[in-house]
Amino acid sequence: MGETLWRFESSSRHQFKEVSLQLIHNPNQSIYTIQSFSPGKIEINHTIYTHSLIALPNQIITDWPPQTMDMLAAKHVDSMTQLSPEIILIGTGIHQHLIPSFLLMKLIDAKIGFEAMSTAAACRTFNLLASEGRKVVAGLIIS
């Protein structure tokens, strides 16, 4: 339901015309919203997770094994590509790390957009993309 706000705009020194602006409520279609991240924990919809996970706008996959970037392997990237996203975000932990080239090639070959960034940045980006209705998958390393 929209709400109309009114303002008056001057078109000349003594003439005013009425202009209206319609605001339409567009709720976030995402079921899951990341509320906070700190080293060792992430809060999603008031639930605290203490291990790495995969986040989608409508699903949380809690059994994602890599707990550090050194543990990230091709099978972990494959588990995200199989979800058919538009874009994959990889939260690399507290600091941003480069993704190994063999993993980058898997993402390029899958023709899926991807970004690697710190997990805090990945959480913010996930929320933004999910709120836009984008098909985003975020692999979030908690440590």
C-alpha positions in Angstrom: 0.0 0.0 0.0 1.4 3.4 -1.0 1.5 6.6 1.0 1.2 9.9 -0.7 3.4 12.8 0.5 2.6 16.3 -0.6 4.9 19.2 -1.2 4.5 22.5 -3.1 6.8 23.5 -5.8 7.4 27.0 -7.0 7.3 27.3 -10.8 7.6 31.1 -10.6 7.8 33.8 -7.9 4.0 33.7 -7.0 2.8 30.5 -8.6 2.8 27.1 -6.9 1.8 23.7 -8.2 1.1 20.6 -6.2 3.4 17.7 -6.7 2.8 14.2 -5.2 5.2 11.4 -4.5 3.9 7.8 -4.2 5.9 5.6 -1.8 5.3 1.9 -2.3 6.1 -0.6 0.5 8.4 -3.2 -1.1 9.3 -5.8 1.6 12.5 -7.7 1.4 11.6 -11.1 -0.2 14.6 -12.7 1.5 13.7 -15.0 4.4 17.2 -14.8 5.9 19.0 -11.7 6.9 22.5 -11.6 8.4 22.4 -9.4 11.5 26.0 -9.5 12.6 29.4 -11.1 12.1 32.3 -11.2 14.5 35.3 -13.6 14.4 34.0 -17.0 15.3 30.3 -16.3 15.0 27.6 -15.1 12.7 24.0 -14.1 13.6 21.2 -14.8 11.1 17.6 -14.2 12.0 18.5 -14.1 15.7 20.3 -17.5 15.5 24.0 -17.6 16.2 26.2 -19.9 14.2 29.8 -20.7 15.2 30.9 -22.5 12.1 31.2 -21.8 8.4 28.0 -22.0 6.4 26.3 -21.3 3.1 23.6 -18.6 3.1 20.9 -18.2 0.4 18.0 -15.7 0.7 15.7 -18.7 1.4 18.0 -21.3 3.0 20.9 -21.7 5.4 23.2 -24.7 4.8 25.0 -25.3 8.1 27.2 -28.3 7.1 29.7 -26.4 4.9 33.1 -27.9 6.0 35.8 -25.3 5.3 36.6 -23.5 8.5 39.6 -21.6 7.1 40.7 -20.5 3.6 43.3 -23.2 3.6 40.5 -25.8 3.8 38.5 -24.4 0.9 38.5 -27.0 -1.9 36.9 -27.6 -5.3 34.1 -29.7 -3.8 33.1 -26.7 -1.5 32.9 -24.4 -4.5 31.0 -27.1 -6.4 28.4 -27.3 -3.6 27.7 -23.6 -4.2 27.6 -23.7 -8.0 25.1 -26.6 -7.8 22.6 -24.2 -6.2 22.5 -22.3 -9.6 23.1 -18.8 -8.3 23.5 -15.6 -10.3 26.5 -14.7 -8.1 28.6 -16.4 -5.5 30.1 -14.5 -2.6 33.0 -16.1 -0.8 33.6 -14.7 2.7 37.3 -15.5 3.3 37.3 -14.9 7.1 38.4 -11.9 9.0 40.7 -10.7 6.3 40.3 -10.8 2.5 42.3 -13.6 0.9 42.8 -14.4 -2.8 41.0 -17.4 -4.1 43.4 -20.0 -5.6 43.4 -19.9 -9.4 42.1 -23.5 -9.8 39.0 -22.5 -7.8 38.6 -19.3 -9.9 38.7 -21.3 -13.1 35.8 -23.5 -11.8 33.7 -20.4 -11.2 34.6 -18.9 -14.6 33.8 -22.2 -16.3 30.5 -22.3 -14.5 29.7 -18.8 -15.9 28.6 -17.6 -12.5 29.6 -14.2 -11.2 31.7 -14.3 -8.0 33.4 -12.1 -5.5 35.8 -12.9 -2.7 36.0 -10.6 0.2 36.3 -10.6 4.0 33.4 -12.3 5.6 32.1 -9.0 7.1 32.0 -7.5 3.7 30.4 -10.6 2.2 27.6 -10.5 4.9 26.8 -6.8 4.0 26.9 -7.6 0.3 24.7 -10.7 0.8 22.0 -8.6 2.6 22.0 -6.0 -0.2 21.8 -8.5 -3.1 19.2 -10.6 -1.3 17.1 -7.5 -0.6 17.1 -6.8 -4.3 15.8 -10.3 -5.0 19.0 -11.5 -6.6 19.8 -15.2 -6.6 22.9 -15.0 -4.4 24.8 -17.7 -2.6 27.4 -16.8 0.1 29.9 -19.2 1.4 30.9 -17.7 4.7 34.1 -18.8 6.5 33.6 -17.8 10.1 37.2 -17.7 11.4 
